[in-house]
Amino acid sequence: MVKQINGLLYFFITDIRYSLTIFWTILLSCLVAILTISYFLLGTGDTIFYFGISVGIYIFAGISGFLMVKENVPSSLKLGATRKNIFISFGLFFFGLALAKAILANTLQSIIVKFVNVTEIYSINFFHPAQLLGDTWLNRVVIDTSILFFSFSLLFVIGLLFYKYGLLGGGIVVGGLVVVLLLGLAQGWIIDFVVELFTDIELTFFYQLLGVGIVVYCLSFLFLRRITTLKAK
């Protein structure tokens, strides 16, 4: 069991390595470009650039969680992995990747912020959800890990819906969620909830979000336990 899980983790890491390389290359290129432009704009006006490293990794997590269903689940089954080990391996992989990306992104942000302060390039600002409660490195890591794991889990489950029940089955579920969201926006209760949430937000909320992410991920076993290599159409 342990050897099979280690093998699956190695397979997942190897498979996503190229995507991670492309993602970080683009992200760092954008960051360098903005820093360069900000440097040459010193003293030329009130232009301020806002950059959120975490926003990019949140989007990457969601897309990766969805795509890994199509790319890695059938491959794992063909390699002879049991469904239980696939479930455990994906959970460990998502949490490990979320933690690693959170540490890397926020260490990078801390280094860049120190560089900005030394060079006095004040025309660039970084934004992060941690600014709502306490902008420390540890808080940012906790927040990013929670959001990333939740994003991985949610889009992974949605990906399983499409994989097992096809475009129609997955579309019905996603369409239902969109309808509920639109009704909530029209009636105003979603806006009220968001305003109330961010007014009194505390770090414990993100620990709770991590817990919700774990519950959501556990739902994936309902699909994985009888999944096959054949994708529904």
C-alpha positions in Angstrom: 0.0 0.0 0.0 2.7 2.5 1.0 4.8 1.7 -2.0 1.9 2.1 -4.3 1.0 5.5 -2.7 4.6 6.6 -3.1 4.6 5.6 -6.7 1.4 7.5 -7.4 2.7 10.6 -5.7 5.9 10.4 -7.8 3.7 10.0 -10.9 1.5 13.0 -10.0 4.6 15.2 -9.2 6.3 14.2 -12.5 3.2 14.8 -14.5 2.5 18.3 -13.1 6.1 19.4 -13.1 5.9 20.8 -16.7 2.7 22.8 -15.9 4.3 24.2 -12.7 7.4 25.3 -14.7 5.3 27.1 -17.3 3.1 28.7 -14.6 6.0 30.0 -12.5 7.9 31.2 -15.6 4.9 33.3 -16.7 4.2 34.6 -13.1 7.8 35.6 -12.5 8.0 37.2 -16.0 5.0 39.3 -15.2 6.4 40.2 -11.8 9.8 41.3 -13.3 8.0 43.3 -16.0 5.9 45.1 -13.5 8.9 45.8 -11.2 10.8 47.2 -14.2 8.0 49.4 -15.3 7.5 50.6 -11.7 11.2 51.5 -11.4 11.2 53.6 -14.6 8.0 55.3 -13.4 9.6 56.5 -10.2 8.7 60.2 -9.6 6.7 60.5 -12.8 3.2 60.5 -11.2 0.8 58.7 -9.0 0.6 55.5 -11.0 0.4 52.5 -8.8 0.5 48.8 -9.8 -1.2 46.2 -7.7 0.0 42.6 -7.9 -1.4 39.5 -6.2 0.8 36.4 -6.4 -1.7 34.4 -4.5 -4.5 35.1 -7.0 -2.5 33.3 -9.7 -1.9 30.2 -7.7 -5.6 30.0 -6.7 -6.6 29.9 -10.3 -3.9 27.4 -11.1 -5.1 25.1 -8.3 -8.6 25.1 -9.5 -7.7 24.4 -13.1 -5.2 21.7 -12.1 -7.7 20.0 -9.8 -10.2 19.7 -12.7 -7.7 18.6 -15.3 -6.0 15.9 -13.1 -9.2 13.9 -13.2 -9.0 13.4 -16.9 -5.3 13.0 -17.1 -4.3 11.1 -13.9 -7.3 9.0 -12.7 -7.5 6.7 -15.7 -3.7 6.4 -15.9 -3.5 5.5 -12.3 -6.1 2.7 -12.8 -4.2 1.4 -15.8 -1.1 1.2 -13.7 -2.9 -1.1 -11.4 -3.5 1.2 -8.4 -6.5 0.5 -6.2 -9.2 3.1 -5.9 -8.5 3.5 -2.1 -4.9 4.3 -2.8 -5.8 6.7 -5.6 -8.1 8.6 -3.1 -5.4 8.8 -0.5 -2.7 9.8 -2.9 -4.7 12.6 -4.5 -5.5 13.9 -1.0 -1.9 13.9 0.1 -0.8 15.4 -3.2 -3.2 18.2 -3.1 -2.4 19.2 0.5 1.4 18.9 -0.1 1.2 20.9 -3.3 -1.0 23.5 -1.6 1.4 23.9 1.3 4.5 24.0 -0.9 3.0 26.6 -3.3 1.8 28.7 -0.3 5.3 28.7 1.3 7.0 29.4 -2.1 4.7 32.2 -3.1 4.8 34.0 0.2 8.5 33.6 0.7 8.9 35.2 -2.8 6.5 38.0 -1.8 8.4 38.7 1.4 11.7 38.9 -0.6 10.2 41.2 -3.2 8.6 43.5 -0.6 12.1 43.9 1.1 13.6 44.6 -2.3 10.9 47.2 -3.0 11.5 48.9 0.3 15.2 49.0 -0.2 14.9 50.4 -3.8 12.0 52.6 -2.8 9.8 51.4 -5.7 6.6 52.5 -4.0 4.6 52.4 -7.2 3.9 48.7 -6.8 1.8 47.2 -4.0 1.0 43.6 -3.2 -2.4 42.5 -2.1 -3.4 39.5 -0.1 -6.4 38.3 1.9 -4.2 38.4 5.0 -4.3 42.2 4.9 -7.8 41.9 6.3 -6.6 40.4 9.6 -2.8 40.5 10.0 -0.3 40.6 7.1 2.4 38.2 8.4 4.2 35.4 6.5 2.6 32.7 8.6 -0.9 34.1 8.2 -0.4 34.3 4.5 0.8 30.7 4.3 -2.2 29.4 6.4 -4.7 31.4 4.3 -3.2 30.3 1.0 -2.9 26.6 2.0 -6.6 26.6 3.0 -7.8 28.3 -0.2 -5.6 26.2 -2.4 -6.6 22.9 -0.9 -10.3 23.9 -1.1 -9.9 24.9 -4.7 -8.1 21.6 -5.6 -10.8 19.6 -3.8 -13.8 21.4 -5.2 -12.7 21.4 -8.9 -11.5 17.8 -8.5 -15.0 16.7 -7.4 -16.5 18.7 -10.3 -14.1 17.1 -12.7 -15.2 13.7 -11.4 -18.8 14.6 -12.0 -18.0 15.4 -15.7 -15.8 12.3 -16.0 -18.3 9.8 -14.6 -21.6 11.3 -15.8 -20.5 13.1 -18.9 -21.2 16.7 -20.1 -25.0 16.4 -19.4 -24.6 15.1 -15.8 -21.8 17.5 -14.9 -23.5 20.4 -16.7 -26.8 19.9 -14.7 -24.9 20.1 -11.4 -22.8 23.1 -12.3 -25.8 24.8 -13.9 -27.8 24.3 -10.7 -25.0 25.9 -8.7 -24.9 28.8 -11.1 -28.6 29.3 -10.8 -28.4 29.3 -7.0 -25.5 31.8 -7.2 -27.5 34.1 -9.5 -30.6 33.9 -7.3 -28.4 34.7 -4.3 -27.0 37.7 -6.0 -30.4 38.9 -7.2 -31.9 38.5 -3.7 -28.9 40.0 -2.1 -28.2 37.4 0.6 -24.9 36.4 -1.0 -23.7 40.0 -0.9 -24.8 40.4 2.7 -23.0 37.2 3.6 -19.8 38.3 2.0 -19.9 41.7 3.6 -20.6 40.3 7.0 -17.9 37.7 6.5 -15.1 40.1 5.6 -16.2 42.6 8.2 -15.5 40.3 11.1 -13.1 37.8 9.5 -10.6 36.0 11.6 -7.9 33.4 10.9 -10.1 30.7 12.3 -12.3 31.1 9.2 -9.5 29.7 7.0 -9.0 26.8 9.3 -12.7 26.1 8.9 -12.3 26.5 5.1 -9.5 23.9 5.2 -11.9 21.6 7.1 -14.6 22.2 4.5 -12.1 21.4 1.8 -11.3 18.1 3.5 -15.1 17.3 3.7 -15.5 18.2 0.0 -12.5 16.0 -0.9 -13.9 13.1 1.0 -17.0 13.3 -1.3 -14.7 12.4 -4.2 -14.5 8.8 -2.8 -18.1 8.4 -3.7 -17.1 8.7 -7.4 -13.6 7.1 -7.2 -14.7 3.9 -5.5 -16.4 2.6 -8.7 -14.7 4.7 -11.4 -13.4 3.1 -14.5 -10.9 4.0 -17.2 -13.9 4.8 -19.5 -14.9 8.4 -19.5 -18.7 9.2 -19.9 -19.7 11.3 -22.9 
